[in-house]
Amino acid sequence: MYPDEQILMEVGRIAVAAGRLDADLGMRWWQLARDDVDQLKARKASAGQVREKIKEFAANRLETAYRNEVVAFAGVVEAIQKDRNAVMHSQWLLRDSDAMRPADEFLALSEEQRRAYIEQWEREARAFDGWRRQANDSLELGEPYLLEELVAIERRLADASHVAQRWNFQIASMRVSGHPSGWLGRLT
């Protein structure tokens, strides 16, 4: 049966983990370019823009070894965010008899009852084998995500967030104290 409570909770966890990663990446852009970008702007920018700015400023402000790691990590993050987008922007659809109720059931209701009936039907959590997934960039219907797939995506997002946080502290330390060495910009 799908989507069950665990599936829906995992989609919520993906949304939370994705938000944390976005904030951590915005902080990385800001750590690399405090003199060029407002912290809130960096945090609110699109994921693609943040990744590009991180790569741009890493190229100008970090020694080669650090720069290469930061740029490579931006590529890893792009793949993780693409998987997140696939989950968050897919249509979750019911087909066949699972997608509707009998017309005679609806027609037997008074006009006043029909509105409440429709609202209840739209909000009702339903577990059925008939759930299908339609990717945002496709008209094809595919199999729904398995719980294990969703857990893996959430874990990758959370792990990337932890890496981003470590880098934020390391870049701040490089910039402010010069330790570890590797900062090419001016110390602030």
FIVOBA-744568 format. One record per residue: x, z, y of N, C-alpha, C in turn; residue in one letter. Coordinates in steps of 0.1 Angstrom, whole numbers, plus 5000, padded with zeros to 4 digits. Layout:
# FIVOBA-744568
[[X Z Y] [X Z Y] [X Z Y] "A"] ...
***
This chain:
# FIVOBA-744568
[[5008 5000 4988] [5000 5000 5000] [5009 5000 5012] "M"] [[5004 4994 5023] [5012 4992 5035] [5004 4990 5047] "Y"] [[5007 4994 5059] [5018 5003 5061] [5013 5018 5059] "P"] [[5021 5025 5053] [5018 5039 5050] [5024 5048 5062] "D"] [[5021 5060 5061] [5025 5069 5071] [5041 5069 5073] "E"] [[5048 5069 5062] [5062 5069 5062] [5068 5057 5069] "Q"] [[5062 5045 5067] [5066 5033 5073] [5064 5034 5088] "I"] [[5052 5038 5092] [5049 5039 5106] [5058 5049 5113] "L"] [[5061 5060 5107] [5070 5070 5112] [5084 5064 5114] "M"] [[5088 5056 5104] [5102 5050 5105] [5102 5040 5117] "E"] [[5092 5033 5119] [5091 5023 5130] [5093 5031 5143] "V"] [[5086 5043 5144] [5088 5052 5156] [5102 5057 5157] "G"] [[5108 5060 5146] [5122 5064 5146] [5132 5053 5151] "R"] [[5128 5041 5147] [5136 5029 5152] [5135 5028 5167] "I"] [[5123 5030 5172] [5121 5029 5187] [5129 5040 5194] "A"] [[5129 5052 5189] [5136 5063 5195] [5151 5060 5194] "V"] [[5156 5056 5183] [5170 5054 5181] [5175 5042 5190] "A"] [[5166 5032 5191] [5170 5020 5200] [5170 5025 5214] "A"] [[5161 5033 5219] [5162 5038 5232] [5174 5046 5235] "G"] [[5178 5054 5226] [5191 5062 5227] [5203 5052 5228] "R"] [[5203 5042 5219] [5214 5033 5220] [5215 5025 5233] "L"] [[5203 5021 5238] [5203 5014 5251] [5208 5023 5262] "D"] [[5204 5035 5262] [5209 5045 5272] [5224 5047 5271] "A"] [[5229 5048 5259] [5243 5050 5257] [5252 5038 5261] "D"] [[5246 5026 5258] [5253 5014 5262] [5253 5013 5277] "L"] [[5242 5016 5284] [5242 5016 5298] [5252 5025 5304] "G"] [[5254 5037 5298] [5264 5046 5302] [5278 5040 5300] "M"] [[5280 5033 5290] [5293 5027 5288] [5296 5017 5299] "R"] [[5286 5008 5302] [5288 4999 5313] [5292 5007 5326] "W"] [[5284 5017 5329] [5287 5025 5341] [5301 5032 5340] "W"] [[5305 5037 5328] [5318 5043 5327] [5329 5033 5330] "Q"] [[5327 5020 5326] [5337 5010 5328] [5337 5005 5342] "L"] [[5326 5006 5349] [5324 5000 5362] [5317 5009 5372] "A"] [[5321 5021 5373] [5314 5031 5382] [5314 5026 5396] "R"] [[5324 5019 5401] [5325 5015 5414] [5317 5002 5417] "D"] [[5312 4996 5406] [5305 4983 5407] [5290 4983 5403] "D"] [[5286 4994 5397] [5272 4994 5392] [5266 5008 5394] "V"] [[5254 5009 5398] [5246 5021 5398] [5243 5026 5384] "D"] [[5244 5038 5382] [5242 5044 5368] [5227 5040 5363] "Q"] [[5217 5042 5372] [5204 5039 5367] [5202 5024 5365] "L"] [[5208 5016 5373] [5207 5001 5370] [5213 4998 5357] "K"] [[5225 5004 5354] [5231 5001 5341] [5222 5006 5329] "A"] [[5216 5017 5331] [5208 5022 5320] [5195 5014 5318] "R"] [[5189 5008 5329] [5177 5001 5328] [5178 4986 5325] "K"] [[5190 4981 5326] [5192 4967 5324] [5189 4962 5310] "A"] [[5187 4949 5308] [5184 4944 5295] [5196 4946 5286] "S"] [[5193 4947 5273] [5204 4949 5263] [5214 4938 5264] "A"] [[5210 4925 5265] [5219 4914 5266] [5228 4915 5278] "G"] [[5222 4919 5289] [5230 4920 5302] [5240 4931 5300] "Q"] [[5236 4942 5295] [5245 4954 5293] [5257 4950 5284] "V"] [[5254 4943 5273] [5265 4939 5264] [5275 4930 5271] "R"] [[5270 4920 5279] [5278 4911 5286] [5287 4918 5297] "E"] [[5281 4928 5304] [5288 4935 5314] [5299 4944 5307] "K"] [[5296 4950 5296] [5306 4958 5289] [5318 4949 5285] "I"] [[5315 4938 5280] [5326 4929 5276] [5334 4924 5289] "K"] [[5327 4921 5299] [5333 4916 5312] [5343 4927 5317] "E"] [[5337 4939 5319] [5345 4950 5325] [5356 4955 5315] "F"] [[5354 4955 5302] [5364 4959 5293] [5376 4950 5294] "A"] [[5373 4937 5296] [5384 4927 5297] [5393 4929 5309] "A"] [[5387 4935 5319] [5395 4937 5332] [5400 4951 5333] "N"] [[5395 4961 5325] [5399 4975 5328] [5405 4982 5316] "R"] [[5406 4976 5304] [5411 4982 5293] [5423 4974 5287] "L"] [[5433 4981 5282] [5444 4975 5275] [5439 4967 5263] "E"] [[5446 4958 5258] [5442 4949 5248] [5436 4956 5235] "T"] [[5442 4966 5230] [5437 4972 5218] [5423 4978 5220] "A"] [[5422 4985 5231] [5409 4991 5234] [5399 4980 5238] "Y"] [[5403 4970 5245] [5394 4959 5249] [5388 4953 5237] "R"] [[5397 4949 5227] [5393 4943 5215] [5383 4951 5207] "N"] [[5385 4964 5206] [5375 4973 5199] [5362 4973 5206] "E"] [[5362 4974 5220] [5350 4975 5227] [5342 4962 5226] "V"] [[5349 4951 5227] [5342 4938 5226] [5337 4935 5212] "V"] [[5344 4939 5202] [5339 4938 5188] [5327 4947 5186] "A"] [[5327 4959 5191] [5316 4967 5190] [5303 4961 5197] "F"] [[5305 4955 5208] [5294 4948 5215] [5288 4938 5206] "A"] [[5296 4931 5198] [5290 4921 5188] [5283 4928 5177] "G"] [[5288 4939 5172] [5281 4947 5162] [5267 4952 5167] "V"] [[5267 4957 5179] [5255 4962 5186] [5245 4950 5187] "V"] [[5250 4938 5191] [5240 4927 5192] [5233 4924 5179] "E"] [[5240 4925 5168] [5233 4923 5155] [5223 4934 5152] "A"] [[5227 4946 5155] [5218 4957 5152] [5206 4956 5161] "I"] [[5208 4953 5174] [5196 4951 5183] [5187 4940 5179] "Q"] [[5193 4929 5173] [5185 4918 5168] [5176 4923 5157] "K"] [[5181 4931 5148] [5173 4936 5137] [5162 4945 5143] "D"] [[5165 4954 5153] [5155 4962 5159] [5144 4954 5165] "R"] [[5148 4943 5172] [5138 4934 5178] [5129 4928 5168] "N"] [[5135 4924 5156] [5127 4918 5146] [5116 4928 5141] "A"] [[5119 4941 5140] [5109 4951 5136] [5099 4953 5148] "V"] [[5104 4955 5160] [5095 4960 5171] [5087 4949 5176] "M"] [[5091 4936 5175] [5083 4925 5181] [5076 4917 5171] "H"] [[5075 4921 5158] [5068 4914 5148] [5053 4917 5149] "S"] [[5045 4908 5145] [5030 4911 5144] [5028 4917 5130] "Q"] [[5021 4927 5129] [5017 4934 5116] [5003 4930 5113] "W"] [[5000 4922 5104] [4987 4916 5102] [4981 4918 5089] "L"] [[4968 4920 5089] [4960 4920 5076] [4954 4907 5074] "L"] [[4953 4903 5062] [4946 4890 5059] [4936 4892 5048] "R"] [[4928 4882 5046] [4918 4882 5035] [4907 4893 5038] "D"] [[4902 4899 5028] [4891 4909 5029] [4895 4922 5036] "S"] [[4908 4924 5035] [4914 4937 5042] [4913 4936 5057] "D"] [[4912 4924 5062] [4912 4922 5077] [4898 4923 5083] "A"] [[4888 4924 5076] [4875 4924 5082] [4865 4933 5074] "M"] [[4854 4936 5080] [4843 4943 5074] [4831 4934 5072] "R"] [[4822 4937 5063] [4811 4929 5061] [4803 4927 5074] "P"] [[4798 4915 5077] [4790 4913 5089] [4777 4920 5089] "A"] [[4771 4921 5077] [4758 4928 5077] [4760 4943 5080] "D"] [[4771 4949 5078] [4774 4963 5082] [4773 4964 5097] "E"] [[4780 4955 5104] [4780 4955 5118] [4766 4951 5124] "F"] [[4760 4942 5119] [4746 4937 5124] [4736 4948 5122] "L"] [[4738 4957 5113] [4728 4967 5110] [4728 4978 5121] "A"] [[4738 4978 5130] [4740 4988 5140] [4733 4984 5153] "L"] [[4729 4994 5160] [4723 4992 5173] [4734 4987 5183] "S"] [[4730 4982 5194] [4740 4978 5204] [4749 4989 5208] "E"] [[4744 5001 5210] [4751 5013 5214] [4761 5017 5203] "E"] [[4757 5015 5191] [4766 5019 5180] [4777 5009 5177] "Q"] [[4775 4997 5181] [4785 4986 5178] [4798 4988 5186] "R"] [[4797 4993 5198] [4810 4995 5206] [4819 5006 5199] "R"] [[4812 5017 5195] [4820 5028 5188] [4825 5023 5175] "A"] [[4817 5015 5168] [4821 5009 5155] [4834 5001 5156] "Y"] [[4834 4992 5166] [4845 4983 5169] [4858 4991 5173] "I"] [[4856 5001 5181] [4867 5010 5186] [4873 5017 5174] "E"] [[4864 5022 5165] [4869 5029 5153] [4876 5020 5144] "Q"] [[4871 5008 5142] [4878 4998 5133] [4891 4994 5139] "W"] [[4892 4992 5152] [4905 4988 5158] [4916 4999 5157] "E"] [[4911 5012 5157] [4921 5023 5157] [4923 5029 5143] "R"] [[4915 5024 5133] [4916 5030 5120] [4929 5027 5113] "E"] [[4936 5037 5108] [4948 5035 5100] [4944 5031 5086] "A"] [[4949 5019 5082] [4944 5014 5069] [4956 5011 5061] "R"] [[4957 5015 5049] [4967 5012 5040] [4962 5001 5030] "A"] [[4968 4989 5030] [4963 4979 5021] [4975 4971 5016] "F"] [[4973 4965 5004] [4984 4956 4999] [4985 4943 5007] "D"] [[4975 4940 5015] [4974 4928 5022] [4981 4927 5035] "G"] [[4989 4937 5039] [4996 4937 5052] [5007 4926 5050] "W"] [[5009 4918 5061] [5019 4908 5062] [5026 4910 5076] "R"] [[5038 4904 5076] [5046 4905 5088] [5048 4891 5093] "R"] [[5046 4889 5106] [5048 4876 5113] [5059 4878 5123] "Q"] [[5071 4873 5121] [5082 4874 5131] [5077 4868 5144] "A"] [[5082 4874 5155] [5079 4870 5168] [5082 4855 5171] "N"] [[5092 4850 5164] [5096 4836 5167] [5091 4826 5156] "D"] [[5081 4830 5149] [5076 4822 5138] [5061 4823 5136] "S"] [[5055 4813 5130] [5041 4814 5126] [5039 4817 5111] "L"] [[5050 4818 5104] [5049 4821 5090] [5046 4836 5087] "E"] [[5039 4839 5077] [5037 4852 5073] [5046 4856 5062] "L"] [[5053 4867 5063] [5062 4872 5053] [5058 4885 5048] "G"] [[5066 4890 5038] [5064 4903 5032] [5067 4914 5043] "E"] [[5060 4925 5042] [5062 4936 5051] [5076 4942 5049] "P"] [[5081 4949 5059] [5094 4956 5057] [5092 4967 5046] "Y"] [[5102 4969 5039] [5102 4980 5029] [5107 4993 5037] "L"] [[5104 5004 5032] [5108 5017 5039] [5124 5017 5039] "L"] [[5130 5013 5028] [5145 5014 5028] [5151 5004 5038] "E"] [[5145 4993 5041] [5150 4984 5051] [5149 4990 5065] "E"] [[5138 4997 5068] [5136 5003 5081] [5145 5015 5083] "L"] [[5147 5023 5072] [5156 5034 5073] [5170 5029 5076] "V"] [[5174 5018 5070] [5188 5012 5072] [5189 5008 5086] "A"] [[5179 5002 5092] [5180 4998 5106] [5181 5010 5115] "I"] [[5173 5020 5113] [5173 5032 5121] [5187 5038 5120] "E"] [[5193 5039 5108] [5206 5045 5107] [5217 5038 5114] "R"] [[5216 5024 5113] [5226 5016 5120] [5225 5018 5135] "R"] [[5212 5019 5141] [5211 5022 5155] [5216 5035 5159] "L"] [[5213 5046 5151] [5218 5059 5153] [5234 5060 5152] "A"] [[5239 5053 5142] [5254 5053 5141] [5260 5046 5153] "D"] [[5255 5035 5157] [5260 5028 5169] [5259 5036 5181] "A"] [[5249 5044 5182] [5247 5053 5194] [5258 5063 5194] "S"] [[5261 5069 5182] [5272 5079 5181] [5286 5073 5185] "H"] [[5288 5061 5181] [5301 5054 5184] [5301 5051 5199] "V"] [[5290 5047 5205] [5289 5045 5219] [5292 5057 5227] "A"] [[5286 5068 5223] [5289 5081 5229] [5303 5085 5229] "Q"] [[5310 5083 5217] [5324 5087 5216] [5332 5078 5226] "R"] [[5329 5065 5227] [5336 5056 5236] [5333 5060 5250] "W"] [[5322 5065 5254] [5319 5069 5267] [5328 5080 5271] "N"] [[5330 5090 5263] [5339 5101 5266] [5353 5096 5267] "F"] [[5357 5087 5258] [5371 5083 5258] [5374 5074 5270] "Q"] [[5365 5066 5274] [5367 5058 5286] [5367 5067 5298] "I"] [[5358 5077 5299] [5359 5086 5310] [5372 5093 5311] "A"] [[5377 5098 5300] [5390 5105 5299] [5401 5095 5303] "S"] [[5401 5083 5299] [5411 5073 5303] [5411 5072 5318] "M"] [[5399 5070 5323] [5398 5067 5337] [5401 5079 5346] "R"] [[5397 5091 5342] [5399 5102 5351] [5413 5109 5349] "V"] [[5417 5110 5337] [5430 5118 5334] [5441 5109 5330] "S"] [[5438 5097 5326] [5449 5088 5321] [5452 5091 5306] "G"] [[5444 5099 5300] [5447 5102 5285] [5434 5100 5277] "H"] [[5434 5092 5267] [5446 5084 5263] [5449 5073 5273] "P"] [[5461 5068 5272] [5464 5057 5281] [5456 5045 5276] "S"] [[5455 5035 5285] [5447 5023 5281] [5439 5018 5292] "G"] [[5437 5026 5303] [5429 5022 5314] [5437 5014 5324] "W"] [[5432 5002 5327] [5439 4993 5336] [5434 4994 5351] "L"] [[5422 4999 5352] [5416 5001 5366] [5423 5012 5373] "G"] [[5418 5015 5385] [5424 5027 5392] [5418 5040 5386] "R"] [[5425 5050 5386] [5420 5063 5382] [5410 5069 5392] "L"] [[5399 5074 5387] [5389 5079 5396] [5385 5093 5392] "T"] 
***
